[in-house]
Each structure stands twice: as structure tokens, then as C-alpha cells.
Amino acid sequence: MSSLTSNCAASALPFPIIYGADFQTIQASLIQNFSTFVPYSNNPNSGDVHAQNLHFCNVTITHTHPGTHDKLTTKIFLPIQPPWNERLQAVGGGGWVAGLHPIIDDRMYAALAGGYATVTTDGGVPSSNVADDWALLSPGNVDLYALQNFASVSINDATLAAKSIVRRFYNKAPKYSYFSGCSQGGRQGIMAAQRYPELFDGIAAAAPAIYYPQLFVSAFFPQQVMNEMGKYPHACELDALTRAAIKACDAEDGKVDGLIANPDACHFDPFSIVGKEIDCADSGSKISISEVAAKVAEAAWNGSRASDGSFLWYSYGYETNLTADACPAQTTCSTNGTCTGVPRPIWTDWIRLFVKKDAKFNSATMSRKEYEGAFIQGVREFDSVIGTSGADLRDFRNAGGKMITYHGMADMGIPFRNTRHYYDAVRAISPNIHDFYRLFEAPGLSHCTGGAGGQPLKLFEALVQWVEEGVAPGSLEAINAFNQTNLLCPYPQRAVANASIRLSANGQTSSNTTASALKVLIELKQPTSGSIRATATQLSDLTDAKLKRWMILKEDYNDRQREYAKKLKALEELDNYIESAVDSSHQPIFEDLSTPYTKLKALKKRLELIPSQLKQTARA
């Protein structure tokens, strides 16, 4: 420990050497006996952490890219006690903050408590979370160097610098390097996988703010619709519509729990309850749900639309809170009942400062045609800088990288279908996507944390296990504030039951013993033998390009066949378990299991048919 303590000095830590970067200052200070509690809400990928009696070296370095007049600050924490685990964890930011912020400090303390060296950066922009402080060089001129640093360059520079400092401090390089972030941090992680595929061994990228230009203009859409109408419904109306949608679609997964686990099967029409009388706390009286409220809910649920009604981009899920602070359709109402819209600043920041390049622009004045133009212009100008839309992750895959994303389906900041769209785009290029990247959609979860459904608090732990032991996460458990758990399956699978077998090892009833084998009870997205046979008959007519596409589909189908084989084996093990544990003397227990067991047997029968379907397809 004494040697590490002596290393905690600016004079003992030479400047990193990174091509294109000029390091200017370095500071190092020893921090001893530091303790803090990091709640799960501040540490979305890892949960609550009690960081006790930390001893670490706090290193701060600054650098510039000559000719750009920029300045980037990087902060690195190097653990002394607990001992370094020979791993590095980079931590991302949120909003307009790239990393240096008290909340991000909490995540670094949590990493320290686990023995990680940890790093974050300010991205070359102020950590005020106010884009006005840096976005424009002058009216009409975006600071593109600053945006580029914030978007991508800074995370690469900071991580390379941290690896250099770690190597000098401990006299060895990290064995593994990880990234953890949510929202803006999730975007930074995915950007790293796209542009710097060898930078990290594992990336935890939750609720990522990818497709930046599309995201922020689309997120503004419910406010746009209210502005066009010049009418703003009471929050109680929108809340009533949200409750009605959840009630209508809750049972689609076979479990009534106040969550929508299968949003694709939910087709609630907000206009179906227009005129219904509700108690409204906003007005202190009973009011009827208005057509205006239904139009706003429709705008929030059914995607942003161009002036001709065509689809532009994804909006929110039915579970999303539309009316709370920073939510899509937030309004404020005066005592006389007059309401106005309250858009989230980050949405209007994007339109004002980057698309319009005018800090005084009022987004509330846009017509639908102007709104559509803002969407298109933003994509054209900035997708290549900060869009984070690159779907070709083959270099990341080939470097051995692993990535896990979770996204709440009640997210009020970033629509979950935004991430699903990206995952599907990656899969189209890399059909073996499950071998290196997995997405978990979380019913009822809000943005990064909060909400009724809970968040997967052991995601980072699962990522480490995948990277270092080769054990891919077959499922994650989401835990909410009431300590209730929900099973999350990797997309496109989804949990449709979560039954408990109340049996102990000797066959007696148990308080709550959950059989892990029941996790195979999921909805399977399988191609039909007929569709594959129809495709096969056209094989001789395919062009070279189509033939390549066929081979990709074939590989994907083979991957699914292997998945089905694994699930069939799990079902057989469960079958043996139940039949050995339940006999005539335990008939009441078996009756409690009859519904899930029947479903399992039916699923098993479906799986057993697949080999014959494959043979028929081959003959065709």
C-alpha cells in the first residue's frame, strides 16, 4: 500500500501519449477513509452500494486537440483500499453532461467499492447540463468540435488516458476494461462499440440516447400537437387514459400485475373513452375526458408524424407517465383552468441550438411542416456526428466485445422502440447478435430507474460474467422499490408467465421456491416451415445479393434451432423434476401446478415438432 501511496503524486504520473491529443495538466491527491452510500437510482446498472472506508488516488488531467481551442478534463479514481481488482470501469453521463457531475461521482465511488479503477470525462463541455453554455460559437454556427468531443472523441481519449495512468500507477495494465452508463451514458457506450471497437471488453449501455436527431424532435411531438391545437388537457385526463390502456392490455402476458409486458399486442384506442367522467384533482371537480386529451395520448403512443400523416419516428409506450415533470405531455394549469405545455428543455435545446442555430427560437411556434423540416434537417446535419446509429458492430464482435442493454417500456425520456429499432438493425447485419449483444426490455420501468416494474440491478455483474466466464445472460431479474421481481428475457423473447413451484427437495410444500426451469416459458419468435419452404423454392432465381441474404437467414434459422434444442432439454429436466417430486400423495400440490405445467407440456410438444419441420424444409 505504501508504494501505491507514494505513486499518488503528479510527479510520479507522466502524461499519457495519445495521437492528436496534447496533455497540459495533471493533479493527484490521496483520499482516505471515504465512505458513502450510493442508491440504486444513482447506479442503474449495479444497484445499491455501501462504499466504506475507501482509500484511493484522485487524478485529474486536462488535454486539448491542437488547433481546435478545446479543453477536455478527465477524472480517474485509482483504488488502494479495497485493493485494485485489475479492471477498469469507465462511467458515462446523462443529459448534456458527459461525465463530471456529483451523480456520476456516486457511480465512480460504487465502482471503487468493487475494486475497479474508474474514469469519467467532461467531454470538453461545461458540466452545467445547459447546452446554451457551449452549443453555439455565434448565431448560426454550431461548435462542431465541442459536439464531436461530447459525442465520441472524449470517451476514447479519457479511456486511453486512464489505461496509461493505471499502467503507471500499478505497474500493470488492466486485464479487462468495461463501460457503464445509462441515457447519455448508454449512448456513449454504444458509440464506443461502433467507433472504438477494441476500447472495452464489456459495455453496459442502458436506455441509450441513440438516434439523437430523430429522438429529440420525436420526443417533442405530443407538445407539438398541443401547440398546433392551442389546447392543453388537464393532467388527470391523460393519467386516466394511461390507466385505461394499462388495464386493457395488462393481462396479455397471462399475469395481471399493472404492467404491459407485451406492448405489441396492445391496441388501446384513447378515443374509446372520450366523454367518460373522472375525478380530477387538477380542477378539484369531476370532468369528462376530452377529445383533445385523446389526440395528445394518440400522439404520445403512435409515433411522430409528418404533415401528410406519414410516420417519422417512434414515440412512447402505453405505460409511460405522460404528465409528471419532464414527461412528454406535461402541462401546467392556472387556478382559472387555463393550461399550457411544459416541454422538456433538452428537446427544445436540440431544436433551438443545433437545428435552428438560434438560441431565441421558440419551438412552440412551429407548424407541422416546420416540425417535419426540423426532423429532417437534424438527421441530415448531425447523424454522422452524434446520431450513434451505426449498426455494423462486426468489429466489436470480432474483438471479443460483449454488450448488454436494458430499456424500460415506461421510459418517459427515450422511447423503448428507439433501442429496439437499433437492435433489429444490428441483427440484420449480424444474425448471431445474441453471441455478443443482448437487449432486455423491462415492463413498467421508467427512464433508467423508477416505475412499477423495476430495473435489472445485476446487469453489470451479468456483463462481467459473460466477458470473463463466457456465460451469457439467459434472463435478468428486475427489482422494483417494493422488492418485487419480474423476469426479463432477451429480446425478442419475452416472459409470459412467472410461476412458483411450492415444493421443497423432499416433495413437501415450500414457502416460495421458484423453479429456474420455468424461465423457458417464453413466447418464441419462430419462422414457419411453410414460409421457409416458399423461400427455398425461389432459391434458383436469386441474384448473388439475394443469395447472400438467404445464407444469412439460414444461419439465423440454425441459431434458432439450437436455441430450441436447449429449451427442449430444459423442459425435459423440468418434466422429470415435477414427475419425481409429485405423486398421488401430493395431488393437491400438483393441482396448483396444473396450469403452468400444461403450458409447458404444450410448448414442449411444439418444440418436438421442429426437427420434422426442418427435414420437410430440407426436402422442399
C-alpha positions as CSV (number, residue, x, y, z in Angstrom):
1,M,0.0,0.0,0.0
2,S,2.9,2.4,0.8
3,S,4.3,2.2,-2.7
4,L,0.8,3.0,-4.2
5,T,0.5,5.9,-1.8
6,S,3.8,7.3,-3.0
7,N,2.7,6.9,-6.6
8,C,-0.2,9.2,-5.9
9,A,1.7,12.3,-7.0
10,A,1.6,14.4,-10.2
11,S,5.4,14.0,-10.4
12,A,5.1,10.1,-10.4
13,L,2.5,10.0,-13.2
14,P,3.8,11.0,-16.7
15,F,1.4,12.4,-19.3
16,P,-0.4,9.8,-21.4
17,I,0.6,9.8,-25.1
18,I,-2.4,9.8,-27.4
19,Y,-2.1,10.7,-31.1
20,G,-3.8,14.0,-31.8
21,A,-4.0,15.0,-28.1
22,D,-1.8,17.4,-26.1
23,F,-2.0,16.8,-22.4
24,Q,-1.5,20.0,-20.4
25,T,-2.0,19.5,-16.7
26,I,-2.1,16.6,-14.2
27,Q,-3.1,16.7,-10.5
28,A,-3.1,13.8,-8.0
29,S,-4.4,13.7,-4.4
30,L,-4.8,11.0,-1.9
31,I,-8.3,10.4,-0.4
32,Q,-8.5,8.3,2.7
33,N,-11.3,6.8,4.8
34,F,-14.0,8.0,2.5
35,S,-17.5,6.4,2.9
36,T,-20.8,7.0,1.2
37,F,-24.0,5.2,0.3
38,V,-24.8,5.0,-3.5
39,P,-28.6,4.3,-4.0
40,Y,-29.6,2.2,-7.0
41,S,-31.3,5.2,-8.5
42,N,-27.9,6.8,-9.0
43,N,-26.3,3.5,-10.1
44,P,-28.7,1.9,-12.6
45,N,-26.6,-1.0,-13.8
46,S,-25.4,-2.2,-10.4
47,G,-27.9,-1.3,-7.6
48,D,-27.3,-0.1,-4.1
49,V,-23.7,0.1,-2.9
50,H,-22.3,0.8,0.6
51,A,-18.9,2.2,-0.1
52,Q,-17.0,2.1,3.1
53,N,-13.5,3.4,4.1
54,L,-12.3,3.9,0.6
55,H,-8.6,4.8,0.1
56,F,-7.9,6.0,-3.4
57,C,-5.8,8.3,-5.6
58,N,-7.9,11.0,-7.3
59,V,-6.2,12.0,-10.6
60,T,-7.4,14.9,-12.8
61,I,-5.8,15.5,-16.2
62,T,-6.6,18.0,-18.9
63,H,-5.8,18.0,-22.6
64,T,-6.5,19.7,-25.9
65,H,-6.5,18.8,-29.6
66,P,-4.1,21.3,-31.1
67,G,-5.8,23.8,-33.5
68,T,-9.3,23.3,-32.1
69,H,-9.0,25.5,-29.0
70,D,-10.8,22.9,-26.9
71,K,-10.1,21.7,-23.4
72,L,-11.2,18.3,-22.0
73,T,-11.0,17.2,-18.3
74,T,-10.7,13.6,-17.3
75,K,-11.0,12.3,-13.7
76,I,-9.6,9.0,-12.7
77,F,-10.0,7.2,-9.3
78,L,-7.4,4.6,-8.5
79,P,-8.3,2.2,-5.6
80,I,-5.8,1.5,-2.9
81,Q,-8.3,0.0,-0.4
82,P,-10.1,-2.1,-1.3
83,P,-7.3,-3.5,-3.5
84,W,-7.4,-3.0,-7.2
85,N,-9.2,-5.9,-9.0
86,E,-7.1,-5.3,-12.1
87,R,-10.0,-3.9,-14.0
88,L,-11.0,-0.5,-15.4
89,Q,-14.6,0.8,-15.4
90,A,-15.4,3.9,-17.4
91,V,-18.6,5.7,-16.4
92,G,-20.9,7.7,-18.7
93,G,-23.0,10.8,-18.2
94,G,-26.6,12.0,-18.6
95,G,-28.5,14.8,-20.3
96,W,-26.0,17.4,-21.6
97,V,-23.4,16.1,-19.1
98,A,-20.7,13.8,-20.5
99,G,-19.5,12.6,-17.1
100,L,-18.2,15.1,-14.5
101,H,-21.1,15.6,-12.1
102,P,-21.9,14.7,-8.5
103,I,-24.3,11.9,-9.6
104,I,-21.6,10.4,-11.8
105,D,-19.2,10.7,-8.8
106,D,-21.5,8.3,-7.0
107,R,-21.2,5.8,-9.8
108,M,-17.4,6.1,-9.6
109,Y,-17.5,5.5,-5.8
110,A,-19.6,2.4,-6.4
111,A,-17.0,1.2,-8.9
112,L,-14.2,1.9,-6.4
113,A,-16.0,-0.1,-3.7
114,G,-15.8,-3.1,-6.1
115,G,-12.1,-2.7,-6.6
116,Y,-12.3,-1.0,-10.0
117,A,-10.1,1.8,-11.3
118,T,-12.7,4.2,-12.7
119,V,-12.7,7.1,-15.1
120,T,-15.1,9.7,-16.5
121,T,-14.8,12.9,-18.6
122,D,-16.5,16.3,-19.0
123,G,-16.4,15.7,-22.8
124,G,-14.9,19.1,-23.4
125,V,-18.1,20.9,-22.4
126,P,-19.3,22.5,-19.2
127,S,-21.0,20.2,-16.7
128,S,-23.8,22.6,-16.1
129,N,-26.2,20.4,-18.1
130,V,-27.1,23.6,-20.1
131,A,-26.4,23.3,-23.8
132,D,-26.6,27.1,-24.2
133,D,-23.2,27.3,-22.4
134,W,-21.4,25.8,-25.4
135,A,-23.5,24.8,-28.4
136,L,-23.1,27.9,-30.5
137,L,-20.0,29.8,-31.4
138,S,-22.2,32.5,-32.7
139,P,-25.8,32.8,-34.0
140,G,-26.0,30.3,-36.9
141,N,-22.8,28.5,-36.1
142,V,-22.7,25.3,-34.0
143,D,-19.4,24.5,-32.2
144,L,-18.8,21.3,-34.1
145,Y,-15.5,20.5,-32.3
146,A,-17.3,20.6,-29.0
147,L,-20.2,18.5,-30.3
148,Q,-17.7,16.0,-31.7
149,N,-15.9,15.8,-28.4
150,F,-19.1,15.3,-26.5
151,A,-20.4,12.7,-28.9
152,S,-17.5,10.4,-29.3
153,V,-13.9,11.6,-29.1
154,S,-13.8,12.3,-25.4
155,I,-14.8,8.8,-24.3
156,N,-11.9,7.4,-26.4
157,D,-9.4,9.9,-25.1
158,A,-10.4,9.5,-21.5
159,T,-10.3,5.7,-21.5
160,L,-6.9,5.6,-23.3
161,A,-5.6,8.1,-20.8
162,A,-6.9,6.1,-17.9
163,K,-5.3,2.9,-19.2
164,S,-2.0,4.8,-19.4
165,I,-2.3,6.2,-15.8
166,V,-3.4,2.8,-14.4
167,R,-0.4,1.1,-16.0
168,R,2.0,3.6,-14.5
169,F,0.3,3.6,-11.0
170,Y,0.0,-0.2,-10.6
171,N,2.9,-1.2,-12.9
172,K,0.5,-3.3,-14.9
173,A,-2.3,-2.8,-17.4
174,P,-5.9,-3.6,-16.7
175,K,-6.9,-7.2,-17.5
176,Y,-10.4,-6.1,-18.5
177,S,-11.9,-2.8,-19.4
178,Y,-15.6,-2.0,-19.0
179,F,-18.1,0.8,-19.6
180,S,-21.2,1.5,-17.7
181,G,-23.8,4.2,-18.5
182,C,-27.5,5.0,-18.9
183,S,-29.2,7.5,-21.2
184,Q,-26.5,9.8,-22.5
185,G,-24.1,7.3,-20.9
186,G,-25.8,4.5,-22.7
187,R,-25.3,6.3,-26.0
188,Q,-21.6,6.8,-25.2
189,G,-21.2,3.1,-24.6
190,I,-22.8,2.2,-27.9
191,M,-20.8,4.9,-29.7
192,A,-17.7,3.3,-28.3
193,A,-18.7,-0.1,-29.7
194,Q,-19.3,1.5,-33.1
195,R,-16.2,3.7,-33.4
196,Y,-13.7,2.2,-31.0
197,P,-14.5,-1.5,-31.0
198,E,-11.3,-2.5,-29.1
199,L,-11.6,0.0,-26.3
200,F,-13.8,-2.0,-24.0
201,D,-14.2,-5.7,-23.3
202,G,-17.7,-5.2,-22.0
203,I,-20.3,-2.4,-22.3
204,A,-23.4,-1.9,-20.1
205,A,-25.5,0.6,-22.2
206,A,-28.9,1.2,-20.6
207,A,-31.7,3.2,-22.1
208,P,-29.3,4.7,-24.7
209,A,-30.0,8.1,-26.2
210,I,-29.1,6.9,-29.7
211,Y,-30.6,8.3,-33.0
212,Y,-30.0,11.7,-31.4
213,P,-31.6,13.9,-34.1
214,Q,-34.7,11.7,-34.5
215,L,-35.1,11.1,-30.8
216,F,-35.4,14.7,-29.5
217,V,-37.6,16.0,-32.3
218,S,-39.9,13.0,-32.0
219,A,-40.0,13.3,-28.2
220,F,-41.3,16.8,-28.6
221,F,-44.3,15.6,-30.7
222,P,-47.0,15.5,-28.0
223,Q,-46.1,19.1,-27.2
224,Q,-46.2,19.9,-30.9
225,V,-49.7,18.5,-31.2
226,M,-50.9,20.5,-28.3
227,N,-49.3,23.7,-29.7
228,E,-51.0,23.2,-33.0
229,M,-54.4,22.8,-31.4
230,G,-53.8,25.6,-29.0
231,K,-55.4,23.4,-26.3
232,Y,-53.7,21.6,-23.4
233,P,-55.6,18.9,-21.5
234,H,-55.6,18.5,-17.7
235,A,-53.0,16.0,-16.5
236,C,-55.8,14.0,-14.9
237,E,-57.3,13.2,-18.3
238,L,-54.0,11.9,-19.7
239,D,-53.4,9.9,-16.5
240,A,-56.9,8.4,-16.8
241,L,-56.1,7.4,-20.4
242,T,-52.8,5.8,-19.3
243,R,-54.5,3.8,-16.6
244,A,-57.2,2.6,-19.0
245,A,-54.6,1.5,-21.6
246,I,-52.7,-0.5,-18.9
247,K,-55.9,-2.1,-17.6
248,A,-57.0,-3.1,-21.2
249,C,-53.6,-4.7,-22.0
250,D,-52.3,-5.9,-18.6
251,A,-53.4,-9.5,-19.0
252,E,-51.9,-10.1,-22.4
253,D,-48.9,-11.8,-20.8
254,G,-51.1,-14.1,-18.7
255,K,-50.5,-12.1,-15.5
256,V,-52.4,-9.2,-14.1
257,D,-49.8,-7.0,-12.3
258,G,-50.3,-3.5,-13.6
259,L,-47.7,-3.9,-16.3
260,I,-47.8,-4.3,-20.1
261,A,-45.3,-7.0,-20.9
262,N,-46.5,-7.4,-24.5
263,P,-46.9,-3.9,-25.9
264,D,-47.1,-5.1,-29.5
265,A,-50.4,-6.8,-28.7
266,C,-51.8,-3.7,-27.1
267,H,-54.0,-1.6,-29.4
268,F,-55.9,0.6,-27.0
269,D,-57.9,3.4,-28.6
270,P,-57.8,6.6,-26.5
271,F,-60.9,7.9,-28.3
272,S,-62.9,4.9,-26.9
273,I,-63.4,6.6,-23.5
274,V,-63.8,10.2,-24.6
275,G,-66.7,11.7,-22.6
276,K,-66.1,9.4,-19.6
277,E,-66.4,11.3,-16.3
278,I,-63.5,11.2,-14.0
279,D,-62.5,12.8,-10.7
280,C,-59.8,15.4,-11.5
281,A,-57.5,16.6,-8.7
282,D,-56.2,19.3,-11.1
283,S,-59.5,21.1,-11.1
284,G,-60.9,19.8,-7.8
285,S,-64.1,18.5,-9.6
286,K,-65.4,15.9,-11.9
287,I,-64.7,16.4,-15.6
288,S,-65.1,14.4,-18.8
289,I,-62.2,13.1,-20.8
290,S,-61.9,15.4,-23.8
291,E,-61.1,14.6,-27.5
292,V,-58.1,16.9,-27.1
293,A,-56.7,14.6,-24.4
294,A,-57.3,11.6,-26.7
295,K,-55.4,13.3,-29.5
296,V,-52.5,14.1,-27.3
297,A,-52.4,10.5,-26.0
298,E,-52.5,9.2,-29.6
299,A,-49.6,11.5,-30.4
300,A,-47.6,10.1,-27.5
301,W,-48.3,6.4,-28.3
302,N,-48.5,6.1,-32.1
303,G,-45.3,7.8,-33.3
304,S,-44.4,11.3,-34.5
305,R,-46.0,12.2,-37.9
306,A,-45.2,14.4,-40.8
307,S,-47.5,16.9,-42.3
308,D,-49.0,14.2,-44.6
309,G,-49.6,11.9,-41.6
310,S,-46.7,9.6,-42.5
311,F,-44.6,8.1,-39.8
312,L,-41.4,9.9,-38.8
313,W,-40.1,8.2,-35.7
314,Y,-41.1,6.3,-32.5
315,S,-42.8,7.8,-29.6
316,Y,-43.7,6.3,-26.2
317,G,-45.2,3.2,-24.7
318,Y,-48.7,2.9,-23.2
319,E,-47.2,2.6,-19.7
320,T,-45.3,5.9,-19.9
321,N,-46.2,8.6,-17.4
322,L,-47.2,11.5,-19.8
323,T,-47.8,14.2,-17.3
324,A,-45.2,14.3,-14.5
325,D,-42.1,16.6,-14.5
326,A,-40.0,16.2,-17.7
327,C,-42.6,13.9,-19.2
328,P,-43.9,14.1,-22.9
329,A,-47.2,15.8,-22.4
330,Q,-46.5,17.8,-19.2
331,T,-48.8,20.8,-18.8
332,T,-49.3,23.4,-16.1
333,C,-52.7,24.8,-15.3
334,S,-53.7,28.1,-13.6
335,T,-56.4,28.4,-11.0
336,N,-58.9,29.5,-13.7
337,G,-58.3,26.2,-15.5
338,T,-56.2,27.5,-18.3
339,C,-53.3,25.1,-19.2
340,T,-50.1,25.5,-21.2
341,G,-47.5,23.0,-22.3
342,V,-44.2,22.4,-20.5
343,P,-41.7,20.7,-22.9
344,R,-38.6,19.1,-21.5
345,P,-35.7,21.6,-22.1
346,I,-33.3,19.0,-23.7
347,W,-35.8,18.6,-26.6
348,T,-36.2,22.3,-27.3
349,D,-32.4,22.8,-26.8
350,W,-31.8,20.4,-29.7
351,I,-34.3,22.2,-31.9
352,R,-33.2,25.8,-30.9
353,L,-29.5,25.4,-30.7
354,F,-28.5,22.7,-33.2
355,V,-31.2,22.5,-35.8
356,K,-32.2,26.2,-35.9
357,K,-28.9,27.5,-34.5
358,D,-30.8,30.3,-32.9
359,A,-30.9,30.5,-29.1
360,K,-34.0,32.6,-29.2
361,F,-36.1,30.3,-31.4
362,N,-39.4,29.4,-29.9
363,S,-40.3,25.8,-30.7
364,A,-43.9,26.4,-29.7
365,T,-44.5,28.4,-32.9
366,M,-43.7,25.6,-35.4
367,S,-46.3,24.4,-37.9
368,R,-46.4,20.7,-38.7
369,K,-44.4,21.4,-41.9
370,E,-41.7,23.3,-39.9
371,Y,-41.7,20.5,-37.4
372,E,-41.1,17.9,-40.1
373,G,-38.4,20.1,-41.6
374,A,-36.6,20.3,-38.2
375,F,-36.7,16.5,-38.0
376,I,-35.2,16.0,-41.5
377,Q,-32.6,18.8,-41.2
378,G,-31.4,17.4,-37.8
379,V,-30.8,14.0,-39.3
380,R,-29.1,15.3,-42.4
381,E,-26.7,17.5,-40.4
382,F,-25.9,15.6,-37.3
383,D,-26.5,11.9,-37.7
384,S,-22.8,11.3,-38.6
385,V,-21.6,13.3,-35.6
386,I,-23.8,12.2,-32.7
387,G,-26.6,10.1,-34.2
388,T,-24.9,6.9,-32.9
389,S,-26.9,4.9,-35.5
390,G,-24.1,2.7,-36.9
391,A,-25.5,-0.8,-36.9
392,D,-22.4,-2.6,-38.1
393,L,-20.8,-4.0,-34.9
394,R,-18.9,-6.8,-36.5
395,D,-15.5,-5.2,-35.5
396,F,-16.7,-5.1,-31.9
397,R,-17.9,-8.7,-32.1
398,N,-14.6,-9.8,-33.7
399,A,-12.6,-8.1,-31.0
400,G,-14.5,-10.3,-28.5
401,G,-16.6,-7.4,-27.1
402,K,-19.9,-8.1,-25.2
403,M,-22.7,-5.6,-24.7
404,I,-25.9,-5.6,-22.7
405,T,-28.7,-3.0,-22.9
406,Y,-31.9,-2.8,-20.9
407,H,-34.6,-0.3,-21.7
408,G,-37.8,0.5,-19.7
409,M,-41.0,0.2,-21.6
410,A,-42.4,3.1,-19.5
411,D,-39.4,5.3,-20.3
412,M,-40.6,8.9,-20.5
413,G,-37.4,10.3,-21.8
414,I,-36.3,7.8,-24.6
415,P,-38.9,5.6,-26.2
416,F,-38.0,1.9,-25.8
417,R,-38.7,1.2,-29.5
418,N,-35.8,3.6,-30.3
419,T,-33.5,0.9,-28.9
420,R,-35.4,-2.0,-30.4
421,H,-35.1,-0.4,-33.8
422,Y,-31.3,-0.3,-33.3
423,Y,-31.1,-3.8,-32.1
424,D,-33.0,-5.1,-35.1
425,A,-30.7,-3.1,-37.4
426,V,-27.6,-4.7,-35.8
427,R,-29.2,-8.1,-36.1
428,A,-29.9,-7.6,-39.8
429,I,-26.1,-7.3,-40.3
430,S,-25.1,-9.8,-37.6
431,P,-27.6,-12.6,-37.3
432,N,-25.6,-14.1,-34.5
433,I,-26.2,-10.9,-32.4
434,H,-27.1,-13.0,-29.3
435,D,-23.5,-14.1,-29.2
436,F,-22.2,-10.6,-28.3
437,Y,-25.1,-8.3,-27.7
438,R,-28.4,-8.7,-25.8
439,L,-31.3,-6.4,-25.2
440,F,-33.7,-6.7,-22.3
441,E,-37.0,-4.7,-22.4
442,A,-38.3,-4.0,-18.9
443,P,-42.1,-3.6,-18.4
444,G,-43.1,-0.7,-16.2
445,L,-39.6,0.7,-15.9
446,S,-39.2,4.4,-16.3
447,H,-36.0,6.2,-17.5
448,C,-33.0,4.2,-16.2
449,T,-34.7,3.7,-12.9
450,G,-38.1,4.1,-11.1
451,G,-41.5,3.0,-12.1
452,A,-43.7,0.0,-11.2
453,G,-41.8,-2.7,-13.0
454,G,-38.3,-2.5,-11.6
455,Q,-34.8,-2.4,-13.1
456,P,-32.2,-5.2,-13.5
457,L,-29.8,-4.3,-10.7
458,K,-27.3,-7.1,-11.5
459,L,-26.8,-6.2,-15.1
460,F,-23.2,-5.2,-14.7
461,E,-22.5,-8.4,-12.8
462,A,-24.0,-10.4,-15.6
463,L,-21.8,-8.5,-18.1
464,V,-18.7,-9.3,-16.2
465,Q,-19.7,-13.0,-16.0
466,W,-20.3,-13.0,-19.8
467,V,-17.0,-11.4,-20.6
468,E,-14.8,-13.3,-18.2
469,E,-16.5,-16.7,-17.9
470,G,-18.3,-16.9,-21.2
471,V,-21.7,-17.3,-19.5
472,A,-24.3,-15.3,-21.5
473,P,-27.3,-13.9,-19.6
474,G,-30.3,-16.0,-20.4
475,S,-32.5,-13.8,-18.3
476,L,-32.3,-10.9,-15.8
477,E,-34.4,-10.1,-12.7
478,A,-35.9,-6.7,-12.5
479,I,-36.5,-5.5,-8.9
480,N,-38.7,-2.5,-8.0
481,A,-38.9,-0.3,-5.0
482,F,-41.2,-2.8,-3.2
483,N,-38.6,-5.6,-3.7
484,Q,-40.9,-7.3,-6.2
485,T,-39.2,-9.1,-9.1
486,N,-40.0,-9.7,-12.7
487,L,-38.3,-11.9,-15.2
488,L,-36.7,-10.2,-18.2
489,C,-35.9,-12.3,-21.3
490,P,-33.5,-11.2,-24.0
491,Y,-35.4,-9.6,-26.9
492,P,-37.2,-10.8,-29.0
493,Q,-38.2,-13.3,-26.3
494,R,-40.5,-12.1,-23.6
495,A,-41.7,-13.6,-20.3
496,V,-45.4,-14.7,-20.4
497,A,-45.5,-16.5,-17.0
498,N,-43.6,-16.5,-13.8
499,A,-45.0,-19.3,-11.8
500,S,-43.7,-20.7,-8.5
501,I,-43.4,-24.3,-7.5
502,R,-44.1,-24.7,-3.9
503,L,-42.1,-27.9,-3.3
504,S,-39.0,-28.5,-1.2
505,A,-36.4,-31.1,-2.1
506,N,-38.3,-33.8,-0.3
507,G,-41.5,-33.0,-2.1
508,Q,-43.2,-31.1,0.7
509,T,-44.6,-27.6,0.3
510,S,-42.1,-24.7,0.4
511,S,-42.8,-21.0,1.2
512,N,-41.7,-19.8,-2.3
513,T,-39.3,-22.0,-4.2
514,T,-39.1,-20.7,-7.8
515,A,-38.1,-23.3,-10.4
516,S,-35.5,-21.8,-12.7
517,A,-36.6,-24.2,-15.4
518,L,-39.9,-22.3,-15.7
519,K,-37.9,-19.4,-17.3
520,V,-38.2,-21.3,-20.6
521,L,-41.9,-20.4,-20.7
522,I,-41.5,-17.6,-23.2
523,E,-43.0,-16.5,-26.5
524,L,-40.9,-17.9,-29.3
525,K,-40.4,-15.9,-32.5
526,Q,-40.1,-18.8,-34.9
527,P,-40.4,-18.9,-38.7
528,T,-43.0,-21.3,-40.1
529,S,-41.9,-24.3,-42.2
530,G,-44.2,-23.0,-44.9
531,S,-42.6,-19.6,-45.1
532,I,-39.1,-21.2,-45.3
533,R,-40.3,-23.7,-48.0
534,A,-41.7,-20.9,-50.1
535,T,-38.4,-19.1,-49.9
536,A,-36.4,-22.2,-50.7
537,T,-38.4,-22.8,-54.0
538,Q,-37.2,-19.4,-55.2
539,L,-33.5,-20.2,-54.5
540,S,-32.6,-20.9,-58.1
541,D,-33.9,-17.5,-59.2
542,L,-31.9,-15.5,-56.6
543,T,-29.3,-13.0,-57.6
544,D,-25.9,-13.0,-55.9
545,A,-27.1,-10.3,-53.5
546,K,-30.2,-12.3,-52.6
547,L,-28.2,-15.5,-52.2
548,K,-26.0,-13.8,-49.6
549,R,-29.2,-12.7,-47.8
550,W,-30.5,-16.2,-47.9
551,M,-27.3,-17.5,-46.3
552,I,-27.7,-15.0,-43.5
553,L,-31.3,-16.1,-42.9
554,K,-30.2,-19.7,-43.0
555,E,-27.5,-19.1,-40.3
556,D,-30.1,-17.3,-38.2
557,Y,-32.5,-20.2,-38.6
558,N,-29.9,-22.6,-37.5
559,D,-29.1,-20.5,-34.5
560,R,-32.8,-20.6,-33.5
561,Q,-32.9,-24.4,-34.0
562,R,-30.0,-24.7,-31.4
563,E,-31.9,-22.4,-29.0
564,Y,-35.0,-24.6,-29.3
565,A,-32.9,-27.7,-28.6
566,K,-31.6,-26.1,-25.4
567,K,-35.2,-25.1,-24.3
568,L,-36.4,-28.6,-25.1
569,K,-33.7,-30.1,-22.8
570,A,-34.7,-27.7,-20.0
571,L,-38.4,-28.7,-20.4
572,E,-37.4,-32.3,-20.2
573,E,-35.5,-31.7,-17.0
574,L,-38.5,-29.8,-15.5
575,D,-40.8,-32.7,-16.6
576,N,-38.6,-35.2,-14.8
577,Y,-38.4,-32.9,-11.7
578,I,-42.1,-32.5,-11.4
579,E,-42.9,-36.2,-12.1
580,S,-40.4,-37.3,-9.5
581,A,-41.5,-34.7,-6.9
582,V,-45.3,-35.1,-7.3
583,D,-47.1,-38.4,-6.8
584,S,-50.6,-39.4,-5.7
585,S,-49.9,-38.4,-2.1
586,H,-49.2,-34.8,-3.2
587,Q,-52.1,-34.4,-5.5
588,P,-53.2,-31.0,-4.1
589,I,-49.7,-29.6,-4.9
590,F,-49.8,-30.9,-8.4
591,E,-53.2,-29.2,-9.0
592,D,-51.6,-25.9,-8.0
593,L,-49.1,-26.6,-10.8
594,S,-51.6,-27.8,-13.4
595,T,-51.9,-24.5,-15.4
596,P,-48.2,-23.8,-15.9
597,Y,-47.4,-27.4,-16.3
598,T,-50.0,-27.8,-19.1
599,K,-48.5,-24.8,-20.8
600,L,-45.0,-26.3,-20.5
601,K,-46.2,-29.6,-22.0
602,A,-47.8,-27.8,-24.9
603,L,-44.6,-25.8,-25.5
604,K,-42.6,-29.0,-25.3
605,K,-44.8,-30.6,-28.0
606,R,-44.3,-27.5,-30.3
607,L,-40.6,-27.8,-29.9
608,E,-40.6,-31.5,-30.6
609,L,-42.2,-30.8,-34.0
610,I,-39.3,-28.5,-35.2
611,P,-36.9,-31.3,-36.3
612,S,-39.5,-32.8,-38.6
613,Q,-40.3,-29.3,-39.9
614,L,-36.7,-28.8,-40.7
615,K,-36.5,-32.1,-42.5
616,Q,-39.5,-31.2,-44.6
617,T,-38.0,-27.8,-45.4
618,A,-34.7,-29.5,-46.5
619,R,-36.6,-31.9,-48.8
620,A,-38.5,-28.9,-50.3
